[in-house]
Amino acid sequence: MDATTALDNPAPTPADGDPGDARPATAGRSVRGERTRQTSDFTALARMVQDAGLMRRRYAWYWTQFVVLTALLVGLVAAFVVIGASWWQLLVAAALAVVLGQVMFLGHDAAHRQIFASGRWNDWASLVIANLYAGMSYGWWQHKHSRHHAKPNQVDADPDIESGVLVFTTEDLDRPRTGVKAWFAKRQGWFFFPLLLLEGLNLHISGVRTIFGRGEVKRRPVEIAFVTLRLGGYLALVFWLLPVGMAFAFLGVQLGLFGLYMGAVFAPNHKGMPIVPKNAKVDFLRRQVLMSRNVRGGRFTDWFTGGLNYQVEHHLFPSMARPHLRRVQPMVREFCESRGITYTETTLMGSYAIVIRYLNRVGLAARDPFQCPLTLEYRSAR
């Protein structure tokens, strides 16, 4: 939702008379007034942002990013061929992991319609950047990420907090864990970052399963062609030029560091922020602000995180061009403070410590993850 869309279509609020709302009629009128005020809050903020010109496109900036990243990828391929069968290739693998991370940030921007005014142009930019350059499925990522943006940190709605190896909410501990699983759960925070070394491989596998699966995928033939060409060509080049053992080492370093990089950037954004019960009703502005965390830092932090350190602003205005996030941040923070809305930001290292503590606390099976005042405020009446 960008500022223009928000002005035309204010953030939705639940209809009065919801079956889960057992409050009397007088309370209903009060609630309606509160919901109207909350919707007006975001409309006012969106108008301020639009009037400041912060929703305009930044074509030159994005074309520069695309050209520079393309040149870096070509340079790394050339270095790979020139160096040949040498363990120095592991440095190339490490550099490739970082560049591909930056490529995915650019693909993320295109998927959010940040680059072009045309949705079609953004779609094709995402397909080229994500599928052809990085070997990832744009269709898989877009579906998953769109659900996350709609209801961040909400149980049964946000796929980013669905439990698997790791447990993100204590609701998932209703099924007792014993033995090795119980031991691991209590210490899962310490294992979180090492496990991210497998995330790069997981991202590729998830994408391939999606585009070759039975679910609906827009432009499936294009996705299959781009991913097959990218992954097939990449593996063929690596195993053709390097001995088998060295080739596996190269892939291990590149995929491991790529996954670690992606996880290290995305984890601070929401992990350890309030978990929203599945039946909670929260207005758009507060949902996006209260469940997101910004990471303070300078230009290096902006580059390292692909602008995702401005997570609050990104969630409020997902189609805003990345260079404008730094400029809009003081405006959003001041607006939230003027309305008593908690605005959270910390350092990058501080965010990692929060993530580890939170995951360990969940693993210790706290009785109720929703005892945070922020979430209690929005727990539906029964």
C-alpha positions in Angstrom: 0.0 0.0 0.0 1.5 3.3 -1.0 0.5 6.8 0.1 -1.8 7.4 -2.8 -3.6 4.1 -2.3 -3.9 4.7 1.4 -5.6 8.0 0.8 -8.1 6.5 -1.6 -8.6 3.3 0.4 -7.9 3.8 4.1 -6.6 0.9 6.1 -9.5 -1.5 6.7 -11.0 -2.0 10.1 -13.2 -4.9 11.3 -16.9 -4.5 10.7 -19.1 -3.7 13.8 -21.0 -6.6 15.1 -18.2 -9.1 14.7 -19.3 -12.4 16.4 -16.3 -12.2 18.7 -17.2 -8.8 19.9 -19.6 -9.1 22.9 -19.4 -5.5 24.0 -22.6 -3.4 24.6 -23.9 -0.9 22.0 -22.5 2.1 23.8 -19.1 0.5 23.8 -19.6 -0.2 20.1 -20.1 3.5 19.4 -16.9 4.3 21.3 -15.0 1.6 19.4 -16.2 3.0 16.1 -15.0 6.4 17.0 -11.6 5.0 18.0 -11.3 3.0 14.8 -12.2 6.1 12.8 -9.5 8.1 14.6 -6.9 5.4 14.1 -7.7 5.2 10.4 -7.4 9.0 10.1 -4.0 8.8 11.8 -2.5 6.8 8.9 -4.3 8.9 6.3 -2.8 12.1 7.8 0.7 10.5 7.8 0.3 9.3 4.3 -0.7 12.8 3.1 2.3 14.3 4.8 4.6 11.9 3.1 3.0 12.4 -0.3 3.1 16.2 0.1 6.9 15.9 0.9 7.4 14.2 -2.4 8.7 11.0 -0.8 6.7 8.7 -3.0 8.3 9.7 -6.3 10.3 7.2 -8.3 14.1 7.2 -8.3 14.8 5.7 -11.7 18.4 6.9 -12.0 19.3 5.5 -8.6 17.8 2.1 -9.4 19.3 1.9 -12.8 22.7 2.6 -11.3 22.2 -0.2 -8.8 21.3 -2.6 -11.6 24.3 -1.7 -13.7 26.8 -1.8 -10.8 25.5 -5.2 -9.6 25.5 -6.6 -13.1 29.1 -5.5 -13.5 30.1 -7.0 -10.2 28.6 -10.4 -11.1 30.3 -10.3 -14.5 33.6 -9.5 -12.7 33.2 -12.3 -10.2 32.5 -14.8 -13.0 35.6 -13.6 -14.8 37.7 -13.9 -11.6 36.4 -17.4 -11.1 37.5 -18.5 -14.5 40.9 -16.8 -14.3 41.7 -18.1 -10.8 40.8 -21.7 -11.8 41.4 -24.7 -9.5 42.6 -22.9 -6.4 41.5 -22.5 -2.9 41.5 -18.8 -3.4 38.1 -19.4 -5.0 36.6 -19.5 -1.5 37.2 -15.7 -1.4 35.3 -15.4 -4.7 32.5 -17.5 -3.1 32.3 -15.2 -0.1 32.2 -12.1 -2.4 29.5 -13.7 -4.5 27.4 -14.3 -1.4 27.5 -10.6 -0.6 26.8 -9.5 -4.1 23.9 -11.9 -4.5 22.5 -10.6 -1.2 22.5 -7.1 -2.7 20.9 -8.5 -5.8 18.1 -9.9 -3.7 17.5 -6.5 -2.0 17.1 -5.0 -5.5 14.7 -7.8 -6.4 12.8 -7.2 -3.1 12.4 -3.5 -4.1 11.1 -4.4 -7.6 8.6 -6.9 -6.0 7.3 -4.1 -3.8 6.8 -1.8 -6.9 9.4 0.6 -5.7 11.3 0.9 -9.0 8.8 1.5 -11.8 5.4 3.0 -12.0 4.3 0.1 -14.2 3.4 -3.1 -12.4 4.4 -5.1 -15.4 7.9 -3.6 -15.5 8.3 -4.3 -11.8 7.3 -7.9 -12.3 9.8 -8.4 -15.1 12.5 -6.7 -13.2 11.8 -9.1 -10.3 11.9 -12.1 -12.6 15.2 -11.1 -14.1 16.8 -10.1 -10.8 15.5 -12.8 -8.6 15.1 -15.8 -11.0 17.8 -15.2 -13.6 20.5 -13.4 -11.5 20.0 -15.1 -8.1 18.3 -18.4 -9.0 15.4 -17.7 -6.7 11.6 -18.0 -7.4 10.0 -14.5 -7.5 6.5 -16.1 -7.4 7.3 -18.1 -4.3 8.9 -15.2 -2.5 6.1 -12.7 -3.4 3.3 -14.9 -2.1 5.1 -15.6 1.2 6.3 -12.0 1.7 2.9 -10.5 0.9 1.3 -12.5 3.7 4.0 -11.3 6.1 3.4 -7.7 5.2 -0.4 -8.0 5.6 -0.2 -9.3 9.2 3.3 -9.2 10.6 3.9 -11.3 13.7 0.3 -12.5 13.7 -0.3 -16.2 14.7 -1.6 -18.3 11.8 -1.2 -15.4 9.4 2.5 -14.5 9.1 4.5 -17.3 7.5 7.7 -15.9 9.0 6.7 -17.1 12.5 5.5 -20.5 11.5 7.5 -23.0 13.5 9.6 -25.7 12.1 13.0 -26.5 13.5 12.7 -23.3 15.5 9.7 -22.3 17.7 8.7 -18.7 17.4 5.6 -18.7 19.7 4.6 -20.6 22.8 1.4 -21.7 21.1 3.5 -24.2 19.2 4.7 -25.7 22.5 1.2 -27.0 23.3 2.6 -30.2 21.8 5.2 -31.2 24.4 8.8 -31.6 23.3 10.9 -34.2 25.0 14.4 -35.6 24.7 16.7 -33.9 22.1 13.9 -31.6 20.9 13.3 -30.3 24.3 17.0 -29.7 24.9 17.3 -28.0 21.6 14.2 -25.7 22.1 15.7 -24.4 25.4 18.8 -23.3 23.5 17.4 -22.5 20.1 18.4 -18.9 20.3 22.1 -19.8 20.3 21.5 -22.1 17.3 19.6 -19.5 15.3 22.5 -17.9 13.5 24.4 -21.1 12.8 21.3 -22.6 11.3 21.1 -19.7 8.9 24.1 -21.2 7.1 21.5 -23.7 5.7 19.0 -20.9 4.7 20.5 -20.2 1.3 20.0 -23.8 0.3 16.5 -23.8 1.8 15.5 -20.7 -0.2 16.6 -22.3 -3.5 14.8 -25.6 -2.7 11.6 -23.8 -1.7 11.6 -21.8 -4.9 12.2 -24.8 -7.1 9.5 -26.8 -5.3 7.0 -24.0 -5.9 7.6 -23.4 -9.6 7.6 -27.1 -10.4 4.7 -27.8 -8.1 1.0 -27.8 -8.7 0.1 -24.5 -7.0 -0.7 -21.4 -9.0 2.4 -19.6 -10.2 2.1 -16.5 -12.5 4.4 -16.8 -15.5 5.5 -20.3 -14.5 7.2 -21.0 -17.9 9.4 -17.9 -17.5 10.3 -18.7 -13.9 11.2 -22.3 -14.8 13.3 -21.2 -17.7 15.2 -18.5 -15.8 15.8 -20.6 -12.7 16.9 -23.7 -14.7 19.3 -21.6 -16.8 20.7 -19.8 -13.7 21.1 -22.9 -11.4 22.0 -25.3 -14.2 24.6 -23.0 -15.7 26.1 -22.1 -12.3 26.5 -25.7 -11.2 27.9 -26.7 -14.6 30.5 -24.0 -14.5 31.6 -24.7 -10.9 31.9 -28.5 -11.4 33.6 -28.1 -14.8 36.3 -25.7 -13.6 36.9 -27.1 -10.1 37.7 -30.5 -8.7 34.7 -32.1 -7.0 35.8 -31.5 -3.4 36.8 -27.9 -4.1 33.5 -27.4 -6.0 31.4 -28.5 -3.0 33.5 -26.3 -0.8 32.9 -23.3 -3.1 29.1 -24.0 -3.1 29.1 -24.5 0.7 30.8 -21.2 1.4 28.7 -19.3 -1.2 25.3 -20.7 -0.1 26.2 -20.7 3.6 27.2 -17.0 3.7 24.4 -16.0 1.5 21.8 -17.6 3.8 23.6 -16.1 6.9 23.6 -12.7 5.2 19.9 -12.9 4.4 18.9 -14.1 7.8 21.1 -11.5 9.6 19.3 -8.7 7.7 15.7 -10.0 8.0 15.8 -11.4 11.6 16.2 -8.1 13.4 13.1 -6.6 11.8 10.4 -8.5 13.7 11.8 -11.3 15.8 11.4 -10.5 19.5 8.6 -7.9 18.8 5.1 -8.5 20.1 3.3 -11.6 18.8 -0.3 -10.9 17.8 -3.0 -13.4 18.7 -4.8 -14.8 15.6 -8.1 -13.2 16.6 -6.7 -9.8 17.4 -7.9 -6.7 15.6 -5.3 -4.0 15.0 -5.5 -0.9 12.7 -3.0 -0.6 9.9 -0.7 2.0 11.4 -0.3 0.4 14.8 0.0 -3.1 13.3 2.9 -2.1 11.2 4.7 0.1 13.7 4.2 -1.9 16.9 5.4 -5.2 15.4 8.4 -3.8 13.5 11.9 -2.8 14.7 14.3 -0.3 13.1 18.0 -0.7 13.2 20.1 2.5 13.8 23.2 3.1 11.9 24.9 5.1 9.2 25.3 4.7 5.5 27.1 1.4 5.9 24.1 -0.1 7.8 21.8 1.2 5.1 23.9 -0.5 2.4 24.4 -3.7 4.4 20.7 -4.2 5.1 19.5 -3.0 1.7 17.4 -0.3 3.5 15.5 -2.8 5.5 16.9 -1.3 8.7 14.0 1.2 8.2 11.6 -1.6 8.7 8.8 0.6 10.3 8.8 3.0 7.3 9.1 0.1 4.8 6.0 -1.6 6.3 4.0 1.6 6.3 5.0 2.6 2.7 6.2 -0.6 1.0 6.3 1.0 -2.5 8.5 3.9 -1.3 11.8 4.0 -3.1 14.6 2.8 -0.9 16.6 6.1 -0.9 13.6 7.9 0.6 13.4 5.7 3.7 16.2 7.5 5.5 14.5 10.8 4.8 11.0 9.8 5.9 12.2 8.1 9.1 12.3 11.3 11.3 8.9 12.2 10.1 7.4 8.9 11.0 9.1 8.7 14.3 7.9 12.2 15.3 4.3 11.4 14.1 4.2 8.2 16.2 5.6 9.9 19.3 2.9 12.7 19.0 0.2 10.0 19.1 1.8 7.8 21.9 2.6 5.0 19.5 5.7 3.0 20.6 8.4 3.4 17.9 11.2 0.8 18.4 14.8 1.1 17.2 18.1 -0.3 18.3 21.6 -1.1 17.1 22.3 -4.1 14.8 24.2 -6.0 17.5 21.5 -5.1 20.0 18.9 -6.5 17.7 20.8 -9.8 17.4 21.0 -10.1 21.2 17.2 -9.5 21.4 16.5 -12.2 18.9 18.7 -14.7 20.8 17.1 -13.9 24.2 13.6 -14.1 22.7 14.0 -17.4 21.0 15.6 -18.9 24.2 12.7 -17.6 26.3 10.1 -19.1 23.9 12.1 -22.4 24.0 11.8 -22.3 27.8 8.0 -22.5 27.2 6.8 -19.3 28.9 3.1 -19.8 29.8 1.7 -17.0 27.7 3.5 -15.1 25.0 0.8 -12.5 24.9 1.4 -10.9 28.3 3.0 -7.9 26.6 0.8 -4.8 27.2 0.8 -4.0 23.5 -0.8 -7.2 22.5 -3.1 -7.4 25.5 -4.6 -4.1 24.3 -5.7 -5.7 21.1 -6.8 -9.1 22.3 -10.4 -9.5 21.2 -13.1 -9.5 23.8 -14.8 -12.8 24.4 
